[in-house]
Amino acid sequence: SGNRSEAWKYDPAIPTECQPNLSSSYSSGGDPYNRGHMLASSSRAGISNANTQTFYYTNMTPQLSKSFNVGGGLWNNLEDAEAGFTPSAGSRDTLYVVTGCLFDSQITYMTCAKDGMKCAVPDDFYKCFMLCSFDANGKMTSAKGIGYLFPHEDPKGSYSPYNKSIDEIEALAGFDFFCNVPENLQKSAEANKTALF
């Protein structure tokens, strides 16, 4: 898109000493990584300032650059499907997304070539989606959810075999996602494993 920043930089809200100064690619033990967006640039393409924020180092994790975060890679394919999803015409539907990563007990680190700072390499990545519908008064009337959990490995192809319930991912991450969704709607939505798109 025309508003894609490409200007990676420090997040001004966080001390710079807490943010690795990452070049466009880097390596750890010969395994190449790139700067993988957590919130995709395309999700904030409509406004230049919002897109710039997706290029802060705080929105980045090391991702395998030859497979995981390229065309045909699992992460890339799910991001493309997310970007292409459009709620039904005339509906009041909103798609909420939670994105994150997980680490095994034995964390692997890469070292930033620019400043020597270590940066943890995730073992798994997840995305959780909650599609909520609202009536004309703004009251939430229904919710549908699904999650995806990917090992940070080389496979390409369909993201479908990696579906999980949001409940399963919450248990692994230790967080309660979508806590503002009413409990009566949240329970069934977070147990679901049926794809939304």
C-alpha positions as a LaTeX table, in Angstrom:
\begin{tabular}{lrrr}
\hline
Residue & $x$ (\AA) & $y$ (\AA) & $z$ (\AA) \\
\hline
Ser1 & 0.00 & 0.00 & 0.00 \\
Gly2 & 1.05 & 3.62 & $-0.46$ \\
Asn3 & 1.17 & 4.25 & 3.28 \\
Arg4 & 3.58 & 1.41 & 4.11 \\
Ser5 & 6.31 & 3.04 & 6.16 \\
Glu6 & 9.25 & 0.57 & 5.97 \\
Ala7 & 11.00 & 2.89 & 8.47 \\
Trp8 & 11.93 & 0.56 & 11.34 \\
Lys9 & 12.72 & 2.53 & 14.45 \\
Tyr10 & 12.53 & 2.68 & 18.22 \\
Asp11 & 9.16 & 2.95 & 19.93 \\
Pro12 & 9.24 & 6.40 & 21.58 \\
Ala13 & 7.10 & 5.16 & 24.51 \\
Ile14 & 9.69 & 2.55 & 25.60 \\
Pro15 & 13.32 & 3.16 & 26.69 \\
Thr16 & 15.65 & 2.46 & 23.77 \\
Glu17 & 17.89 & 0.30 & 25.96 \\
Cys18 & 15.01 & $-2.21$ & 26.10 \\
Gln19 & 14.70 & $-2.46$ & 22.29 \\
Pro20 & 17.15 & $-4.34$ & 20.04 \\
Asn21 & 18.30 & $-2.23$ & 17.10 \\
Leu22 & 17.68 & $-4.83$ & 14.43 \\
Ser23 & 18.96 & $-4.76$ & 10.90 \\
Ser24 & 16.78 & $-6.08$ & 8.06 \\
Ser25 & 18.11 & $-9.58$ & 8.59 \\
Tyr26 & 20.31 & $-11.18$ & 11.19 \\
Ser27 & 21.37 & $-14.64$ & 12.22 \\
Ser28 & 21.90 & $-16.87$ & 15.22 \\
Gly29 & 23.84 & $-20.06$ & 14.66 \\
Gly30 & 23.38 & $-19.72$ & 10.90 \\
Asp31 & 19.57 & $-19.64$ & 11.05 \\
Pro32 & 18.40 & $-16.46$ & 9.29 \\
Tyr33 & 15.56 & $-14.42$ & 10.72 \\
Asn34 & 13.75 & $-11.31$ & 9.66 \\
Arg35 & 11.78 & $-8.71$ & 11.57 \\
Gly36 & 8.33 & $-10.23$ & 11.78 \\
His37 & 5.41 & $-7.93$ & 12.47 \\
Met38 & 3.05 & $-8.92$ & 15.27 \\
Leu39 & 0.45 & $-6.41$ & 14.03 \\
Ala40 & 0.75 & $-6.61$ & 10.26 \\
Ser41 & 1.61 & $-3.43$ & 8.38 \\
Ser42 & $-1.40$ & $-4.05$ & 6.11 \\
Ser43 & $-3.71$ & $-3.89$ & 9.15 \\
Arg44 & $-2.82$ & $-0.20$ & 9.56 \\
Ala45 & $-2.32$ & 0.81 & 5.93 \\
Gly46 & $-5.09$ & 3.42 & 5.81 \\
Ile47 & $-3.38$ & 6.06 & 7.97 \\
Ser48 & 0.29 & 6.92 & 7.59 \\
Asn49 & 0.97 & 7.54 & 11.32 \\
Ala50 & $-0.70$ & 4.27 & 12.32 \\
Asn51 & 1.32 & 2.35 & 9.75 \\
Thr52 & 4.53 & 3.95 & 11.05 \\
Gln53 & 3.78 & 2.50 & 14.50 \\
Thr54 & 3.71 & $-1.04$ & 13.06 \\
Phe55 & 7.41 & $-0.56$ & 12.25 \\
Tyr56 & 8.47 & 0.07 & 15.84 \\
Tyr57 & 10.86 & $-2.55$ & 17.21 \\
Thr58 & 8.27 & $-3.26$ & 19.92 \\
Asn59 & 6.00 & $-4.72$ & 17.18 \\
Met60 & 8.69 & $-7.11$ & 15.98 \\
Thr61 & 9.89 & $-10.61$ & 16.77 \\
Pro62 & 12.57 & $-12.63$ & 15.00 \\
Gln63 & 10.87 & $-14.90$ & 12.43 \\
Leu64 & 12.38 & $-17.42$ & 10.06 \\
Ser65 & 12.80 & $-15.48$ & 6.84 \\
Lys66 & 13.06 & $-18.31$ & 4.30 \\
Ser67 & 9.77 & $-19.95$ & 5.15 \\
Phe68 & 7.62 & $-18.78$ & 8.05 \\
Asn69 & 7.22 & $-15.09$ & 7.23 \\
Val70 & 7.35 & $-15.10$ & 3.41 \\
Gly71 & 4.89 & $-15.85$ & 0.60 \\
Gly72 & 3.58 & $-19.37$ & 1.13 \\
Gly73 & 4.72 & $-19.46$ & 4.76 \\
Leu74 & 2.22 & $-20.28$ & 7.49 \\
Trp75 & 2.37 & $-16.89$ & 9.21 \\
Asn76 & 2.21 & $-15.01$ & 5.93 \\
Asn77 & $-0.74$ & $-17.08$ & 4.69 \\
Leu78 & $-2.78$ & $-16.42$ & 7.83 \\
Glu79 & $-1.96$ & $-12.70$ & 7.70 \\
Asp80 & $-3.16$ & $-12.62$ & 4.08 \\
Ala81 & $-6.41$ & $-14.39$ & 5.01 \\
Glu82 & $-6.94$ & $-11.97$ & 7.90 \\
Ala83 & $-6.32$ & $-8.97$ & 5.64 \\
Gly84 & $-8.74$ & $-10.34$ & 3.03 \\
Phe85 & $-11.58$ & $-11.00$ & 5.47 \\
Thr86 & $-14.55$ & $-8.67$ & 5.11 \\
Pro87 & $-17.60$ & $-8.88$ & 7.39 \\
Ser88 & $-20.98$ & $-9.30$ & 5.67 \\
Ala89 & $-22.16$ & $-6.23$ & 3.81 \\
Gly90 & $-24.40$ & $-4.06$ & 5.96 \\
Ser91 & $-23.54$ & $-5.93$ & 9.15 \\
Arg92 & $-22.22$ & $-4.43$ & 12.35 \\
Asp93 & $-19.62$ & $-7.18$ & 12.68 \\
Thr94 & $-16.15$ & $-6.46$ & 14.05 \\
Leu95 & $-13.16$ & $-8.82$ & 13.94 \\
Tyr96 & $-10.88$ & $-8.55$ & 16.99 \\
Val97 & $-7.41$ & $-10.09$ & 16.82 \\
Val98 & $-4.89$ & $-11.06$ & 19.51 \\
Thr99 & $-1.39$ & $-11.94$ & 18.33 \\
Gly100 & 1.53 & $-13.24$ & 20.35 \\
Cys101 & 4.37 & $-15.67$ & 20.78 \\
Leu102 & 5.42 & $-18.36$ & 23.23 \\
Phe103 & 8.79 & $-19.49$ & 24.53 \\
Asp104 & 9.96 & $-22.89$ & 25.71 \\
Ser105 & 11.75 & $-23.13$ & 29.04 \\
Gln106 & 15.09 & $-23.18$ & 27.18 \\
Ile107 & 15.04 & $-19.83$ & 25.37 \\
Thr108 & 17.10 & $-19.33$ & 22.22 \\
Tyr109 & 18.60 & $-15.88$ & 21.66 \\
Met110 & 19.92 & $-14.08$ & 18.63 \\
Thr111 & 22.32 & $-11.15$ & 18.91 \\
Cys112 & 21.69 & $-7.85$ & 17.22 \\
Ala113 & 24.61 & $-6.95$ & 14.95 \\
Lys114 & 24.13 & $-3.22$ & 15.50 \\
Asp115 & 24.24 & $-2.98$ & 19.28 \\
Gly116 & 25.02 & $-6.49$ & 20.54 \\
Met117 & 21.73 & $-6.74$ & 22.44 \\
Lys118 & 20.25 & $-10.21$ & 22.76 \\
Cys119 & 16.73 & $-10.84$ & 21.48 \\
Ala120 & 14.71 & $-13.95$ & 22.35 \\
Val121 & 13.56 & $-16.08$ & 19.42 \\
Pro122 & 9.99 & $-17.38$ & 19.88 \\
Asp123 & 9.29 & $-21.12$ & 19.71 \\
Asp124 & 5.63 & $-20.69$ & 18.74 \\
Phe125 & 3.35 & $-17.94$ & 17.40 \\
Tyr126 & $-0.40$ & $-17.58$ & 17.79 \\
Lys127 & $-3.30$ & $-15.55$ & 16.52 \\
Cys128 & $-6.75$ & $-15.57$ & 18.09 \\
Phe129 & $-9.77$ & $-14.14$ & 16.28 \\
Met130 & $-13.11$ & $-13.09$ & 17.74 \\
Leu131 & $-15.85$ & $-12.05$ & 15.31 \\
Cys132 & $-18.49$ & $-10.08$ & 17.21 \\
Ser133 & $-21.88$ & $-8.91$ & 15.94 \\
Phe134 & $-23.74$ & $-5.90$ & 17.32 \\
Asp135 & $-27.31$ & $-4.67$ & 17.09 \\
Ala136 & $-28.32$ & $-1.12$ & 16.12 \\
Asn137 & $-27.93$ & $-0.01$ & 19.75 \\
Gly138 & $-24.35$ & $-1.27$ & 19.96 \\
Lys139 & $-25.17$ & $-4.30$ & 22.10 \\
Met140 & $-23.11$ & $-7.39$ & 21.28 \\
Thr141 & $-25.46$ & $-10.12$ & 20.07 \\
Ser142 & $-23.13$ & $-12.95$ & 19.07 \\
Ala143 & $-19.48$ & $-13.95$ & 19.02 \\
Lys144 & $-17.50$ & $-16.57$ & 17.13 \\
Gly145 & $-13.87$ & $-17.40$ & 17.81 \\
Ile146 & $-10.91$ & $-19.45$ & 16.59 \\
Gly147 & $-7.21$ & $-19.61$ & 17.31 \\
Tyr148 & $-4.11$ & $-20.78$ & 15.44 \\
Leu149 & $-0.86$ & $-21.95$ & 16.99 \\
Phe150 & 2.21 & $-22.38$ & 14.79 \\
Pro151 & 5.54 & $-23.93$ & 15.68 \\
His152 & 8.32 & $-21.58$ & 14.58 \\
Glu153 & 9.55 & $-23.97$ & 11.92 \\
Asp154 & 9.90 & $-24.27$ & 8.15 \\
Pro155 & 6.56 & $-25.65$ & 6.89 \\
Lys156 & 4.69 & $-23.77$ & 4.22 \\
Gly157 & 1.10 & $-24.23$ & 3.12 \\
Ser158 & $-2.29$ & $-24.07$ & 4.74 \\
Tyr159 & $-2.73$ & $-22.66$ & 8.24 \\
Ser160 & $-5.91$ & $-24.74$ & 8.73 \\
Pro161 & $-4.27$ & $-27.80$ & 10.39 \\
Tyr162 & $-2.92$ & $-25.53$ & 13.13 \\
Asn163 & $-6.29$ & $-24.41$ & 14.47 \\
Lys164 & $-6.87$ & $-24.45$ & 18.22 \\
Ser165 & $-9.56$ & $-23.15$ & 20.47 \\
Ile166 & $-8.91$ & $-19.80$ & 22.09 \\
Asp167 & $-9.23$ & $-21.59$ & 25.44 \\
Glu168 & $-6.28$ & $-23.83$ & 24.53 \\
Ile169 & $-4.09$ & $-20.89$ & 23.55 \\
Glu170 & $-5.08$ & $-18.91$ & 26.65 \\
Ala171 & $-3.99$ & $-21.85$ & 28.80 \\
Leu172 & $-0.56$ & $-21.89$ & 27.13 \\
Ala173 & $-0.10$ & $-18.10$ & 27.16 \\
Gly174 & $-1.44$ & $-17.52$ & 30.67 \\
Phe175 & $-3.75$ & $-14.70$ & 29.58 \\
Asp176 & $-7.51$ & $-14.16$ & 29.42 \\
Phe177 & $-8.17$ & $-12.79$ & 25.92 \\
Phe178 & $-11.40$ & $-11.05$ & 24.90 \\
Cys179 & $-12.36$ & $-10.46$ & 28.53 \\
Asn180 & $-14.81$ & $-7.71$ & 27.51 \\
Val181 & $-16.96$ & $-10.14$ & 25.55 \\
Pro182 & $-19.97$ & $-11.07$ & 27.72 \\
Glu183 & $-19.41$ & $-14.39$ & 29.48 \\
Asn184 & $-22.45$ & $-16.06$ & 27.92 \\
Leu185 & $-21.05$ & $-15.33$ & 24.42 \\
Gln186 & $-17.40$ & $-15.77$ & 25.29 \\
Lys187 & $-17.68$ & $-19.34$ & 26.58 \\
Ser188 & $-18.82$ & $-21.01$ & 23.37 \\
Ala189 & $-16.74$ & $-18.71$ & 21.13 \\
Glu190 & $-13.51$ & $-19.52$ & 22.97 \\
Ala191 & $-14.17$ & $-23.28$ & 22.87 \\
Asn192 & $-14.76$ & $-23.27$ & 19.08 \\
Lys193 & $-12.38$ & $-24.81$ & 16.51 \\
Thr194 & $-14.39$ & $-24.07$ & 13.37 \\
Ala195 & $-12.68$ & $-21.64$ & 10.98 \\
Leu196 & $-14.11$ & $-18.15$ & 10.50 \\
Phe197 & $-12.42$ & $-17.67$ & 7.11 \\
\hline
\end{tabular}
